[in-house]
Amino acid sequence: GEEIGWKDVHRGLAGNVDGPYTWWSQRGQAFDNDTGWRIDYHMATPALAAAAVSAVVDRAASWDTRFSDHAPLVVDYRL
């Protein structure tokens, strides 16, 4: 990644915060407590990363409405 010049687009937009997570364990109440792992990354060249306008984890509203233990990361760019 970043050691060769690529940028972590989602982290650049979200800032230095925990998460946003894209995977939650089926154990306990990981989803409800938003205790997950950040397993999806969108890496881009510096020029493309600078064009990113939003990054969102398409997370279900609640545990019982989710269809997976994973949620996709969606990034929008202005080009």
Secondary structure as UniProt FT lines:
FT   HELIX           2..4
FT   STRAND          7..8
FT   HELIX           9..14
FT   STRAND          23..24
FT   TURN            28..34
FT   STRAND          36..37
FT   STRAND          43..44
FT   HELIX           46..50
FT   STRAND          52..57
FT   HELIX           63..65
FT   STRAND          73..77
//
